[in-house]
Amino acid sequence: MPNPVMPAGYGSFYEVVQGQDSVALRYEMIHEHRIVPIDRGEHRPHVGEHVHLDLGDARGWYEGSSLVIETTNFLGDKNGIGLNGGGTPHSADMVLTDKWTRTAPDRMEYTATINDPQTWVSPWPLRMPLRLNPEFPMYESGCHDGTYAMVTMPTASR
C-alpha cells in the first residue's frame, strides 16, 4: 500500500462500500479488496506482531466526515511503494495512515502519511483528489482475456 490507490495507466477505479461496522475498499487494479473494521481497534485489535499481510492489517474510525484508516503488519521488503509494488521497499514496521474525505457530492480527497523510520528519515505525505464518475463502471481485471498470450508465452520461452 498505497499501491492500489496510486493511479496507473488503466484500472484506476475505486469503490467504497460502507457497512454497519466495516468499510470495504475495492480497487479495479487486480481487484484487490481491503475490509476495514470501523472500531479503531477497540473491539478487534490488530493481528499479532508476527502476522504480516500484503496489504497490511487495517483498522478505521471516523473523524468528522473523514474515514481514517491505520494499517500495520505489512510484509517487509516483499513489495514496494510504487507502480505495481515495484518501487521503494519498506520495512515490516511501516504504518500507513490514510484518510478519505468527501469534499463535494462528486468529489473526494485521499490523503496518506507513510511512516517507516527504518526506511525513510521522516514520515511523508501523499495527497490525491478523486472524482465520482458513474459513467465508468468497474471492470473485471482480465489481463489475458481474448489474447493468445497464455498459450504463446510459455511456447516462446522454450
Secondary structure as GFF3:
##gff-version 3
##sequence-region A 1 158
A	DSSP	three_ten_helix	3	5	.	.	.	ID=ss1
A	DSSP	beta_strand	14	18	.	.	.	ID=ss2
A	DSSP	beta_strand	22	27	.	.	.	ID=ss3
A	DSSP	three_ten_helix	29	31	.	.	.	ID=ss4
A	DSSP	beta_strand	33	37	.	.	.	ID=ss5
A	DSSP	beta_strand	57	63	.	.	.	ID=ss6
A	DSSP	beta_strand	66	72	.	.	.	ID=ss7
A	DSSP	beta_strand	80	81	.	.	.	ID=ss8
A	DSSP	three_ten_helix	83	85	.	.	.	ID=ss9
A	DSSP	beta_strand	88	89	.	.	.	ID=ss10
A	DSSP	beta_strand	95	104	.	.	.	ID=ss11
A	DSSP	beta_strand	107	115	.	.	.	ID=ss12
A	DSSP	beta_strand	124	131	.	.	.	ID=ss13
A	DSSP	alpha_helix	149	157	.	.	.	ID=ss14
###
